[in-house]
Amino acid sequence: MTSLVVFVVTLATFAASLKLPSNFKKCDLRRTNFNKCLGDAIHDAIIQLDKPIKSHGLESLYDVQLRPDIDVMNIGNHSQSGLRQKFSKFRIVGLSKPEASTARLDYDQKIYTLTLAITYPELLFPTEYAAEGSITVLPTNVVTPVEVTLENPTLTYTFKMKPYQKDTTYLKVIDTGIDVQVHGMRWNFKQLFRNKRLNEEFNSELTEHGKEVFATYKYLEVTFAPYFGLMLDNLLAKVPLSELFDGI
């Protein structure tokens, strides 16, 4: 029993004191080009996360499964006079394929703030859509797969992190924000209507007004922010501050 306890304690200590993955670039806080280095390092790390790095608690960013369901835009009091809508089984495909990345790290009053802006050629959101009610006067009761593609999106994250002491100094994410800007938005409801032509025309019209439609759903981005904060926190819990950057 004593040997088992020693083994568990040793393993826990080792797990809490990892270095950055050997193929991740490390930047020096004392350098004037630190933020440029940080942006390049994060960009390269994201590309490498096409596959998970399980030793550091980092999941693959290629095909990410998010929270299970969100109710949106409930119009009217019941299904006969309005439209109940639900998106579920959210995924994001393509986060490991960035086009450009910039980063800035600020430190003020014991809070580190990482601002990270990442631009993609496109991001695909496969999900499932359920609707019950009426569109104008057309009765609707449907569950259908839908693919939403964000065209040339830029995702800007703001991670606030607070240092704490364990065996040494670590950072913990205490707040995560995200802002998404897009150039367009393509919709592809697979079987919203039984009439194939109507289905295609509906998708085409939504896509034509993609930026306007995106503005309607933009408030949902805050529901996804905690996922990215948790992913970063998994890394920060294992890698001490001194191992994240040089010049600490």
N, C-alpha and C positions, 0 to 999 in steps of 0.2 A: 504494500500500500504506500509506504514512504517513497519508494522508487517511482510509483505512478504520479504522486503529487509533485515530486521534483521534476518529472518529465513534463507535466502539464504547465507548471510555472515557467520552466525554461522555454517551452513552446510559445506561451503567451508573451513572454518578454521578447523573444525573437520576432514574433508576428507584429509586435508594436514598434519595432525598431528597424523597419526595412529601409533600404535606400531606394531612390527612384529606379524604375526599370532601366537596365543598362543601356538600352537604345533610346532613352529619352534624353534630350539635351538639357543641360543645367546652365542657368544664367547667373551672372554676378551682379548683385545689387549695387555695387560700387561703380559700375560702368555707366557711362552716359547713354549708351545704347541699350540699356537694360530692357526697356519696354519693347523695343524692336526685336531683341533676342527672345523675349518671352512670347511675343506673338508668333515668331517663327517656330519656337519650341513646341508651343501648344498646337499649332497647325500640323506639325510633323507627328505629334503624339496622337492627334485625332485620326490621322490617316492610318497609323499603326493599330488603332482600335477597330479596324475592320474585323479583327478577331479579339476575343476577350483576353485580358491578362488576369487570370484568376488569383495569382499570388498576391496581387495588390487590390483585389476587390473591384476591378475595372471590367465592366461588361462590354460586349461588342456594341459599337454605335451604328453598325450597318443596318440592322433591322431591330428597332427598339419597340417593345410593347409598353404602353403607358397605362394610365388608370382605366378601369374597365368600361365605364359608361358615363355619359353626361346628358342631362335633359336640357334642351335648348328651345327658345322661342315658342313657348306654349301660348298660342293665340286663341282667345276665346275661353269660355268657361267649361266646355265639354266637347266631346268628339263630334257632336252633330253641328255645332255652331263655330267651331274653330279647328285648330290643327295641333295635335300633340306630336312632338318630335323627339326622338332619342338617337344619339350616336353612341355606339358601343364598340368594344374590341379595338380600341385605338392602337395603331402602330405608326411609326415613322421609319421610312426607308431612305437611306442615303446620307445620314449624318456623318458617316466616316469618309465622305467624298467632298471636302471643302474646296472652294476655289481660291479664297483669300481669307486671312485672319489677322486681326490686330488685337493687341492687349495693352492694358495699363494697370499697374499696381500702385495703389495709394495707401499710405499709412497715417492715421490720425487718431489720437486719443485711444490708443491700444486696439484699434480696429483696422484690419487690412481690408481694402476694397479692391477686388479684381473686376475690371470691366473688360469684357471679351466680346468682340464683334466678328462673326463668321458669316461669310457669303458663300452661297451654293449656286450651282447652275439650276438645280431644281431639287425639291424634296417631295416625296410621295407619301400621302397619308391614306393607306387602306383602312377602311372601317366598315361598320355595318350600320345601316340607317333604318329606323322604324318610324312609321307615320300612321296616325289614325285621325280621321276627321274629314275635312274637305278642303280642296284647293279651289277657291272661288265657289262653285257649286258642284264640282266633280268629287264624288265620294272617294275616299282614299283609306285603304287599310292594307299596308304593305310592309314587308321587311326585305331589304335589298342590300347587297354589297355596293359600296361606293368607293371610288378612288378620287382623292383630291390631290392635285399637284400644284405646289407653290412654285411659281416661276421666278427664278433669280432672287430668292429670299435672302435677307440679312437678318440673322438672329443675334441680338445684343443682350448678353447676360450681365447681370451685376450680382456678384457674390460678396457678401459681407462676412468676414471671418474674424474670430476672436481667439487670441492665443491662450493656452492653458498649459498647466504643468502636469506631467506624468513622470516617466523616468527622465524626460527632458521636455523641451517646449514643442507643442503641437498646435495646429490651427483647427478650429471647428467652424463650420458654416452655420451662421445664425440667421441669415436671411438671403433669399434668392429672388431676383427679379428678372424678367425677360421681356424684351420688346421685339416684335417681328414686323418687318417691312417687306413688301413684295412688289414685283413689277406686274404680276398677273396671277390668275388662279384658274386652273382647268378642272372642270367637274366631269365625272363619268359615273352617273347612277346606272347600274347594270340593268335593273328591272323595276324602275319606278312605275312605269306604265306598261300595260300589256301591248299597247300599240307601239311597235318598234320605231316608227317614224316620229311619233310624238315624244318618245323617250330621247331620241337623238336630237330633236329640235330643242327640247327642254335643256339638255346638257349644253348645247351650242349657245343658247341664250344666256345661261348662267355664266359660261366661260367668257362670253362677249363683255359681260359686266363684272369680270372677275375681281377687280380691285374694290368695287362698290360692295360686292357680296362679302369679300374678305373683311371689310370694315365692320360689317354686321356681326361677324363671328370673332372679331379680334379680342373681345373681352375674355375668350376662353383661354388665351395664352397663359394667364395667371394660374390656371389649374394644372398646367404642365410644368411650371417652374420648379416645384419641389423635387421632381424626379431628377433634374440636373444637379440641384443642390445636394441631394443624397448621394449621387454618383461621385461628385467631387469629395464629399465628406468621407466616403469609404476609403479614398486614397489618403486624405489628410490624417485619418485616424491611425494609419500604418506607417507613414513617412514623417519623421520629425521635421520641424521648420528648417533646421540646419542642413538637412539633406535635400530640401526643395530648392534652395538657392545658395550660391556662394556669397560671401561677404556679410553673413549674419553676425 
